[in-house]
Amino acid sequence: MQMKPSVEFHAKKTTIPDNGTSKPIMSQIWSKSGNCPSGTIPVRRVSREEISRASSPSQFGRKTHQRYSFLDNALEHKGNYNFTAETSNGGRPWRHSEAFAVALGFNYLGAQSDINVWNTPRVQNGDYSTGQIWLFNGIASTFESVEAGWMVNPSVFGDSRARLFTYWTDDAYDKTGCINLLCSGFVQITSRFALGAALDPVSHTNGDQYEIFVSIFLDPYTHNWWLTFGNNLMGYWPGNLFGLLQGSATAVQFGGQVHSPNVRKKPHTRTAMGSGEWASKLFKKACYHTNMRIKDFSLHIKYPQWLSEYADEYNCYSTKLHRDRPNSEPRFYFGGPGQNRRCP
């Protein structure tokens, strides 16, 4: 068991002018009653009632199979990759709807961002909504990924609070991977933060804005992928879980996801993404990623050279890479209400 990375990962952040201030989330609700002893980790208790809400016990806390056609050509495209309905939707199951900014065309050894956190206003039964980072390698139907951020998932957690989550897969969510510690895979080392525990406080429209800092970096010696929330080194995904991801990722996504059997259907799901507001509403209304960084084989942590935006269902969930000032670094806004008059 590895207790710390073999190398130090230096975060690089900037101060971005905005219409107010954003604050880091430093605690979880459970920790107000105390912390775990040294040498132990907090593990959220899973009840029989929660498992019974899943379609089957084996599907509890698991995503459904997905296909990313752009991964087949990730190493061949640089700059503004033009997503089309044919390349993005060909063969993909209709259970995921995503809005994201993606970095392609290089080998990535890590990524990080500050993710604005909301208790999403509406998540229907059986659905979930996330704000997260993904790192991928592989081909469309059998890709490997490591993921982290916040999630609102009543089916797994029993309420509509935003909670920390991790995920991994080595076969495009077909038979491997799960949320947090519901299956073997992710190795947690911290006693300060609990995966699946509610975040507090969270952002409010026209009020205070709160963020979590999420970073995922590859240890070049052990090939483990290390996860950090804020200043807390959470743990790692062992390199032996993966094949191609032992060396690097070939795509990084920043954004959000809605999972529902009623995406791309009429009536569409009413589950919201982000804050539930359109990306065009900007700061204090829409959800965002900021201080987005990648690490490539130059070993520098830097803003991605190229970022492309995409939303599976732009009339339901949208994106906007926006600069408050011409010389300021952009925020990436994402989200939307789901079902509305443009998305019936």
PyMOL commands that set and color helices and strands:
alter all, ss='L'
color gray80, all
select helices_A, chain A and resi 29-33+48-52+57-59+69-73+85-89+154-157+239-241+244-246+279-281
alter helices_A, ss='H'
color red, helices_A
select strands_A, chain A and resi 22-24+27-28+96-116+128-137+144-152+163-169+187-188+199-200+209-218+225-229+232-237+249-259+287-296+301-302+308-311+318-322+331-335
alter strands_A, ss='S'
color yellow, strands_A
deselect
rebuild
show_as cartoon
